[in-house]
Amino acid sequence: MATTFTHSYPIGFRRGGGWQDDLGALIAFAADNGFEHLDLRPATTEDLKRVKSAGLGFGTIDLVDWPALGSADATRRTDAVQTNAELIKAAVAEGAHAFFLVLLPEEPAKPRRDNFGQFVKGLGALCDAIADTDAKLSIEGWPGPAPNFATLACVPADLRALFKEVNSDALGINFDPSHLIRMGINPVRFLDEFAQRVVHVHGKDTELLDDDLYEYGNVQPATFGKNHGFGGFHWRYTIPGRGIGRWGRMLEQLSQAGYSGGISIELEDEDFNGSEEGEKRGLCAARDFLMGI
């Protein structure tokens, strides 16, 4: 089975769309190619049983209706907490442990502090509701879509504040260095501070394109250029090993902090996405790189 060379972390991948909508085909591909676990979108109990019966583990399971967890409408927020608590408890019974979400606000144009305060209420209530389980919330720091880039808990200052306000061991980080690199945040320094909060890791990287940065800068849209697939004018997401992430160093940091989870490849790379053959090739190429690190 596929594990990293450094500390033998199991390697899996995050479920995408297209051919991966067929869960049976997805499970067969994963098992045939040595992957040890899958990150699933919102999954039924039957889905979890099928994955488990094939000998595969779980990386993360997606929560549902993420924005409602930070809604200013107390009824919507309470309903989202109840729905997700029930989802988590059912999945924990099948062996799942980490649950994925992004703090995307319902009203992205509202002041960030207002949206932050609402998410504190929702996440605090959800953590209380799952306190009798071993479940962990795995918050990813994707900054969200333009023009607002309104997602919360993407940067150290926000995370520091969130952990202070929601004092629960159930609250954790989905460490994805690609987003940090894109935003100019050193992922190695990030782990120096937050490694003990990491409950899951995405195997994704970012390439910084110096020539395009010179041509277009990092503020204005390019007049004559266009965004890279899964990227912007001067950067793009890649599989591990094709960006600037220091994977050997980051795995050592995670080990020193006691991380015991896996690495899930999140395939967002214009060199591979777009066809079944290309995506399978990209997942295997990322697997092979991580196995050698």
Buried (B, 14 or more C-beta within 10 A) or exposed (E): EBBBEBEEBBBBBBBBEEBBEEBEEBBEBBBEEBBBBBBBBBBEEEBBEBBBEBEBBBBBBBBEBBBBBBBBEEEBBBBBBEBBBEBBBBBBEBEBBBBBBBBBBBBBEBEBEEBBBBBBBBBBBBBBBBEEBEBBBBBBBBBBEEEBEBBBBBBBEBBEBBBEBBEBEBBBBBBBBBBBBBBEBEBBEBBEEBBEBBBBBBBBBBBBBEEBBEEBEEEEEBEEEEBBBBBBBBBBBBBBBBBBBBBEBBBBBBBEBEBEBBBBBBBBBBBBBEEEEBBBEBBBBBBBBBBEB
